[in-house]
Amino acid sequence: MLVKLVGLVKIAKQKLLEQERMLLDNQARIMKMRTQIDVVNAQIAQVSFPSKGHFGLYQIQMAGVQAYLYEIEEIRKQIAFLLKEQEVIKQNIRIAHINHEKMVYIYNQEKNKRDAHIKNLEEKRLDELTTILHARNK
């Protein structure tokens, strides 16, 4: 019974570690996307608008800036999705942690029962030996 419980504890721990790994991957993707936003913002800052010339040149530059802004908005949508996914992962971590703690508790309870049983058997054997030795000495 105890061997089976050890296996269950290991499985619960693996599930917990898998969820934690997923959380770290998710957070890394979010950080990467935030870095992408910073890069796009730097590109927008480098855009120079003409101070003289045709209005068409200004419109072309503005269209380029709008494309950058659209790209930022798309990245933000992806980040929002990843943040929602992160909340689900955190909830799964909580559940996996509770399950792991349950398995550890059950394992410890069974181990304590087994240890108490073994101790009880040893005490009985010692009592029997004491009785036998006492009977021999009389």
Residue pairs with C-beta under 8 A, 6 or more apart in sequence:
1 110
2 107
2 110
2 111
2 114
5 103
5 106
5 107
5 110
6 107
8 103
8 106
8 107
9 100
9 103
9 104
9 107
11 103
12 96
12 99
12 100
12 102
12 103
12 104
13 100
15 96
15 99
15 100
16 93
16 96
16 97
16 99
16 100
18 96
19 89
19 92
19 93
19 96
20 93
22 89
22 92
23 86
23 89
23 90
23 93
26 82
26 85
26 86
26 89
27 86
29 82
30 79
30 82
30 83
30 86
33 75
33 78
33 79
33 82
34 79
36 75
37 72
37 75
37 76
40 68
40 71
40 72
40 75
41 72
43 68
44 65
44 68
44 69
47 61
47 64
47 65
47 68
48 61
49 58
49 61
49 62
50 57
50 58
50 61
